[in-house]
């Protein structure tokens, strides 16, 4: 954060200093007690009673309140305002107005973290870039992201997740992005968005966040994104894709050992590029990132050179040696029907000469749509050309039931836990097999199973 004095902030939010020093320099901000983790923080709070013992390690501190609040601690500065909410948003908007830099917001059902990481990698070779740390994209992180921008920052890229309607609008209130990306829109977070249409509309909040003069980058091949009626967007629209005409289009895709080759068509010119990471979905992620950084000023030749050095994220379609000299694809970062389809394409592409095993966990955050979406996933698996399907978890059993009914997968097993799945895999995985393990990063069973089936020179760990 750019350091600001209490004198400056007090005038900005029309406050009165009840105690403490106007010369205190503020370097961090918070609106919840648990967000206070450093000294010189300004905390906007509505409580009448404050846990001063909890805050003591972070003195000096400033408190903005509209309640009667007193303390004997001399290292506490208290600023009284008429309305904390009004004062807080004055502070947020003023701080954002200080920064005249490109701010990129990335959302999508799948690929948003990878796309964000690619953008950061491409830009950070020559710019100072603020960015989302890993997948820290919750509502409570937006202030932290905004304040991570300081006078040295030349660009910023943040992942803006959608768990419920209003999430993107909330993020935009803080970040006010100048460039927005929607990687794709599948079926996810239906526990809060209620319907597919509700989820699409929640992702579509990106449009309003960028109007009237922002730049929106979307997947030209994604059917749900086209349902946003993008012709009504009042900013500038750019597209990327493989199948349909787009501003950044890839063709001549080819698998290599650890990545993808592609030819990017842009403004009538062709650029051969290498994308670390396997799969057509990785090409889409790269195209979105290329479009964004080109808007920030990177030329295509520099993009191609820098992209080669990108390091794919752990547990995202990661090809490894498994037990019994087998091959595994560890894709246990997350699971949606969109990412499942992408992973199955990679399994088919690199496992043509091998027996194909799919180990699939439960798809989460579906609410009342749980059965329908798992049924769709089951049909996807049944028509994917796999030889063995093993599901893990009670809801994942729906996928196994569908595959059994369709009689297209020779061997199907529904396991209630990872122990029984491991015993099945121990007998089936060998030099002639390739196993896709796909699940959610928060599933302990899937994480343990993925670890168990990896190669271990010291022998397999006991269950």
Helices and strands as residue ranges (DSSP letters): E 4-5, H 6-12, E 16-19, E 25-26, E 28-30, G 33-35, E 41-44, H 52-55, G 56-58, E 61-65, E 76-80, H 84-97, E 102-107, H 112-123, E 129-131, G 139-141, H 142-147, E 155-159, H 167-175, E 179-182, H 190-193, H 196-203, H 205-210, E 215-219, H 223-226, G 230-232, E 236-241, E 248-255, E 259-266, E 269-276, H 280-296, H 300-307, E 318-321, G 323-325, E 327-331, H 337-350, E 355-360, G 367-369, H 370-382, E 388-392, H 397-406, E 411-415, H 418-428, E 433-438, H 444-452
